[in-house]
Amino acid sequence: MKVLAAALLFFFAAREDVLLQADRDFAKAAAERGAEGFLSFFADDGTILPKNGQPISGKEALGAVFRKTWSRPGYSLQWTPLKAELARSGEIGYTYGTYERKWIEDGKPANETGKYVTVWRRQRDGKWKVILDMGN
């Protein structure tokens, strides 16, 4: 019984590592390619829950918002995933961590730090895509 429990813990930890790596790859794509890298990790029906606004759903709507956001002078968004957890089915999971956004406002550097949670869904091709994202 102990061997089975240890094997199950290893199995789930290994799967969660895959999701943490997906989140790291997501952050790297956004850092390297801006809005296009960020959007490339969203499912077609993905949603963002902005801090001070209505939910934004679908790649077209997300693209309109984030291309404009990334066009701001000095804009960058970086994050570090801290934890991942998967449902037993292995089809859905979440990550959370910390983030920092930077931009230039009125000629002066501005920034925001916070926490985020991202909900992921495994696609038919085995890749993980973001279905819900929220920061505070």
C-alpha positions as CSV (number, residue, x, y, z in Angstrom):
1,M,0.0,0.0,0.0
2,K,2.8,2.4,0.8
3,V,4.5,1.7,-2.5
4,L,1.2,2.5,-4.3
5,A,0.8,5.7,-2.4
6,A,4.3,6.8,-3.2
7,A,3.9,5.9,-6.8
8,L,0.7,8.0,-7.0
9,L,2.4,11.0,-5.3
10,F,5.2,10.8,-7.8
11,F,2.8,10.5,-10.7
12,F,0.8,13.6,-9.7
13,A,3.9,15.6,-8.8
14,A,5.3,14.8,-12.3
15,R,2.1,15.9,-14.0
16,E,2.0,19.1,-11.9
17,D,5.6,19.8,-13.0
18,V,4.4,19.7,-16.6
19,L,1.8,22.4,-15.8
20,L,4.4,24.6,-14.0
21,Q,6.6,24.3,-17.1
22,A,3.7,25.4,-19.3
23,D,3.3,28.5,-17.1
24,R,7.0,29.2,-17.3
25,D,6.9,28.8,-21.1
26,F,3.8,31.1,-21.1
27,A,5.8,33.8,-19.2
28,K,8.8,33.4,-21.5
29,A,6.6,33.7,-24.6
30,A,5.1,36.9,-23.3
31,A,8.5,38.4,-22.3
32,E,10.0,37.6,-25.8
33,R,7.0,38.3,-28.1
34,G,4.7,40.6,-26.0
35,A,1.0,40.4,-26.7
36,E,1.4,37.8,-29.4
37,G,3.3,35.5,-27.1
38,F,0.8,36.1,-24.3
39,L,-2.2,35.4,-26.6
40,S,-0.6,32.2,-28.0
41,F,-1.2,30.4,-24.7
42,F,-4.9,31.2,-24.6
43,A,-7.6,28.7,-25.6
44,D,-10.0,30.2,-28.2
45,D,-12.6,30.5,-25.5
46,G,-10.2,31.9,-22.8
47,T,-11.2,34.6,-20.4
48,I,-9.4,37.3,-18.4
49,L,-10.9,38.7,-15.3
50,P,-9.5,42.2,-15.1
51,K,-9.0,43.8,-11.7
52,N,-11.3,46.8,-12.5
53,G,-13.5,45.7,-15.3
54,Q,-15.8,43.2,-16.9
55,P,-14.6,39.8,-18.0
56,I,-12.9,39.7,-21.5
57,S,-13.6,36.4,-23.4
58,G,-12.4,35.0,-26.7
59,K,-9.2,35.4,-28.6
60,E,-10.4,38.3,-30.7
61,A,-11.5,40.4,-27.7
62,L,-8.4,39.5,-25.7
63,G,-6.2,40.4,-28.7
64,A,-7.7,43.8,-29.0
65,V,-7.1,44.6,-25.3
66,F,-3.6,43.1,-25.0
67,R,-2.2,44.4,-28.2
68,K,-3.2,47.9,-27.0
69,T,-1.8,47.2,-23.6
70,W,1.6,46.0,-24.9
71,S,1.9,49.0,-27.2
72,R,2.2,51.3,-24.1
73,P,5.7,52.8,-23.7
74,G,7.9,50.6,-21.6
75,Y,5.3,48.0,-21.0
76,S,6.4,44.6,-19.7
77,L,4.7,41.8,-17.8
78,Q,6.7,39.1,-15.9
79,W,5.5,36.4,-13.6
80,T,6.8,33.5,-11.6
81,P,4.6,30.4,-11.1
82,L,4.8,29.1,-7.5
83,K,2.4,26.1,-7.5
84,A,0.4,23.9,-9.7
85,E,-2.4,21.5,-9.1
86,L,-4.2,19.1,-11.4
87,A,-7.6,17.5,-11.2
88,R,-7.4,13.7,-11.0
89,S,-8.7,13.5,-14.6
90,G,-5.6,15.3,-15.8
91,E,-7.7,17.5,-18.1
92,I,-7.8,20.7,-16.0
93,G,-5.5,22.4,-13.5
94,Y,-4.4,25.7,-12.1
95,T,-1.2,27.6,-11.4
96,Y,-0.6,30.6,-9.2
97,G,2.3,32.9,-8.5
98,T,3.5,36.5,-8.4
99,Y,3.7,39.1,-11.2
100,E,5.1,42.5,-12.0
101,R,4.0,44.9,-14.7
102,K,6.0,47.9,-15.7
103,W,5.2,50.8,-18.0
104,I,5.9,54.5,-18.5
105,E,3.1,56.9,-17.4
106,D,3.4,60.7,-17.8
107,G,7.1,60.2,-18.6
108,K,7.8,58.4,-15.4
109,P,8.3,54.7,-14.6
110,A,5.3,53.0,-13.1
111,N,4.8,49.4,-11.9
112,E,2.4,47.1,-10.2
113,T,3.0,43.8,-8.4
114,G,0.6,41.2,-7.3
115,K,-0.6,37.6,-7.4
116,Y,-2.3,35.7,-10.1
117,V,-4.2,32.4,-10.7
118,T,-4.4,30.8,-14.1
119,V,-6.8,27.9,-14.9
120,W,-5.5,25.6,-17.7
121,R,-7.2,23.0,-19.8
122,R,-5.4,20.2,-21.7
123,Q,-6.2,20.3,-25.4
124,R,-6.8,17.3,-27.6
125,D,-3.2,17.6,-28.9
126,G,-1.9,17.3,-25.3
127,K,-0.9,21.0,-25.0
128,W,-2.1,23.1,-22.1
129,K,-4.0,26.3,-22.8
130,V,-5.2,29.1,-20.5
131,I,-9.0,29.2,-20.1
132,L,-9.2,31.7,-17.2
133,D,-6.7,34.2,-15.8
134,M,-6.9,36.7,-13.0
135,G,-4.5,38.9,-11.2
136,N,-4.8,41.1,-8.1
